Amino acid sequence: MKKQLFALLFALVPFVALAAPLPEQPHSMTPDINDKESLQRGMQLYVNYCMSCHSLEHQRFSRTAEDLGIPQDLMEENLIFSSELAYNDQMHIGMQPGDSENWFGVAPPDLTLFNRIKGSDYIYSYLLGFYRDPSQPLGVNNNVLEASAMPNVLEPLQGVQEMVCAESDRPMDGAELDPLTGKYQSCEVLQVTRPGSMEPEEFEEAMYDLTNFLVYVGEPSRLQAQAMAPKVLIFIFIFGVIAYLLKREYWRDVH
Ligand code: HEC
């Protein structure tokens, strides 16, 4: 009996290890994959700013269009840029993994299942975490993924973000309390020092939409499952009533 108990405990170890949460991220977001407008905006950002490097191999344009309520002609005209890609194709990119590895040192990962690995807080924080850093080969760094090889393709939208020193009455990232002033001081504060085409709040909303879209592509069937759930419950309820009536009918003769 003891042996079996140990075996069971060992069998559970990988699940416990996998369930271990990632370290806390500087920003957090609550995804809402029922917000189709947010998903549509997210997809638009994705095909414009990310799809030149990151594929979504496990997702088809057609499936996305149906789930997000985008008509086929709109999708073909505005969201499929490569002439080699068709409506029913998977969301490939033109770049060969070998090429991109030569250019960036690391191949940009496929992002279909990325949310399942790292979670939405991570993606959201990563997208908000780029800042200018002259010590890096591309002049850019990221406060979530140190020395990230990804160029900051979002800079025209966000503006130039830099890591600066700042003071605050409240605790913040990497801050220490100065006993003289009673304020928290940190030299790891990210601040937009030259504006981009979006206001900071607007940029955060755009990154919310983009992250929301990446949550959806990781679990496209969840949208369908959610739509189906009430129907299944109604079915179970009606079936339960019928089963109960039948049971009453059968047992009437037994008593
Ligand atoms: C010019 C090519 C390029 C573009 C465009 C690009 N990326 Fe990347 N991305 C990369 C590379 C290269 C890496 C690998 C970084 C590393 O591991 O150091 C990466 C990594 C990532 C990662 C994983 C980070 C990690 O922790 O491993 C995410 C998430 C990501 N990119 C999201 C995006 C999103 C969203 C967009 C669109 C706004 C985008 N990328 C646009 C090249 C690109």
Boltz pocket constraint, residues with backbone or C-beta under 6 A from the ligand:
constraints:
  - pocket:
      binder: B
      contacts: [[A, 45], [A, 46], [A, 49], [A, 50], [A, 51], [A, 52], [A, 53], [A, 54], [A, 100], [A, 104], [A, 106], [A, 107], [A, 108], [A, 109], [A, 111], [A, 114], [A, 123], [A, 126], [A, 127], [A, 145], [A, 147], [A, 148], [A, 149], [A, 150], [A, 151], [A, 153], [A, 154], [A, 210]]
      max_distance: 6.0
